[in-house]
Amino acid sequence: MLASLGACASEPPLRCRFGEGHTLGAVHLAYDDVRLVAEGAGWRALWSAPDGLFARPIDGAGAPTGPTRRLGARCDGGLDAAALGAGALLVACARRGDATKGRPGALVLLRFEEGVTTWRRRFDPVGRDARGVAMAVRGDRVGLAWHDGVPGSWQLWFVEVALGSAPEDAGAEAEDAPRPLSSSGVSAGAPRVWVDGERALWTWAETWLEAGYPHGQVLVWSGRGLPQRVAEVDFEAPAPDLARDGRSLVVFFRDHRRPWRRPQLYARRVDDGLRPMAPAERVGRANHRRGAVAFPCAGGLAAVIPRTWDEDVLVGLQVLDGQLEGRIREQQIYEWAARFPVADGACVGDGAILALVGAEGRPEATRAPLHAMALRCE
């Protein structure tokens, strides 16, 4: 039975409660990725798994409002999505290559209307270890960044295209061909993007080894000029994200710093010129392989964070105030002997946090459920 746990902080006096949990579906073994997409007055939950790519409409409480629809093959290298209006959905789907089967990988940009593909573009490279896609839609322009996962490379690539600008699968020959985004000679991590008014801000981490120990940097790029370094890390998987509250932009990232024995989540304010404003603040535990999903909500910044507890993997939810301190104690989505390694979150119109969490299948039950629920703090 799925449970939600957590206590509320005494200062400020903020009371929190989870609504009813809703099971949206189940897949074979585990999820590649999940996404929540705002769509009119409701939402659409997307998930990728060995069974394929699926979508289902839900309301702000996570309850299904329509049937599940299979959209196509799985996005095992990551996915991102956005609603285009009038029921149209744009999906960026990275499909890993398999050299043993002679199958090249690709990033496929797909427009769906009523579940039918009405437009597509294809880009490469995407290798066997690809693990992340970020997409920003502004007007009729779409920016895409993705982790190539090519053995010995692990770079990020970037491309910007116009919706409907080219025939199917013309991406490799188009003028808007992909270009490397990350530095050479280092390992880049998965990208994330925050649409900040008229600009899209892209963030990722680059890491390397020095004397056998991991080091790296967290970068933010505005789409022009060079990326700006906003933090240095001593951890191989910082997995940054970016959001804005009423004061400034805030970069979230994981790092392994003393005295903590396990990786923690940190937040650091940066100004509009992408310059750090203050030292990074520790905001919680983040010792699973995925980073936090951050967004403004409930009068501050919310973060949805998969993390471990003994052998289990739970999802923690946190709300930060203007000082980047917790307004609540961590709220948890947890089930005994279960693992929830994949999660996404969003702020619904009334200030509640909508969470989408995917489980891993157990040996005795190989079907892995997908749950949605809302956390309301007042």
SULLIN-V92704 format. One line per field, one symbol per residue. ss: DSSP state (h for helix, s for strand, l for the rest). phi: phi as a letter, one per 20 degrees, with the letter a starting at -180 (. if undefined). psi: psi as a letter, one per 20 degrees, with the letter a starting at -180 (. if undefined). A space follows every 10 residues. Layout:
ss: ???
phi: ???
psi: ???
This chain:
ss: llssslllll lllllsssll lsssssssll sssssssssl lssssssssl lsssssssll lllsllllss ssllllllss sssssllsss sssssllshh hlsllsssss sssllsssss ssslllllll llssssssll ssssssslll lllllsssss ssllllllll hhhlllllss llllllssll lsssssllss ssssssssss llssssssss sllllllsss ssslllllll ssssllllss ssssslllll lllsssssss lllllsllll ssssslllll llssssslls sssssssssl lsssssssss lllllsllll ssssllllsl lsssssslll llssssssll lsllslssss sssssssl
phi: .fcdcqddfe cffcecbeef eceerbcfma dfacbdcfbm ecccedbdbg fpdcbbfcef enffdaffce eqffdfeobb bbednlnecd cdcedfecff dmdfeaeddc ddclmdfdab cccbecdfdg bqccccdcme dceccbefmf gnclddccbc cefmebfgle gfdffeffcf defenceedf ecbcedmecd ddcacccbdc lndfcabddc cencmefdfd adccbebflf bbbcdfdafc edbebddfef ecgceccbfc efemdgdaff dfcrebddfd eeddafalmb ddcdcfbebl eecddecccd efemdfecfg ecdbbgmdcc ecbbbbeege neeedccdee fegebfedfd dcbdddcc
psi: ppqpqqqqqh pqnopqqqap qpohaqrofr pgqqqpppnc ibrppqqprh hapqqpqrai ijpqjrrppp ibrqmijrqr qqpiqkiqpp poopoqrnhh jkoqrqppop ppokjppiqq qpqrqoaijp lpqqpppocj qpppqqphkp piflrqqqqp rppjiqrpkj hhirhlqqqp hrqqjroqaq qrqpondiqp ppqrqpqrpo kjqpraqpqp pjiqbqqppi qqrlqimhmr rprpaigaqp pprqrnqqjp irqrpqqppq aijkpphrqq ppirqmkriq aqpqqpqkjb pqppoprqoc irorpqpqpq ahjkqpiqqp qpoqppkrpm ipqrqrprhj jqpppppprq qqhinippqp qqrqppp.
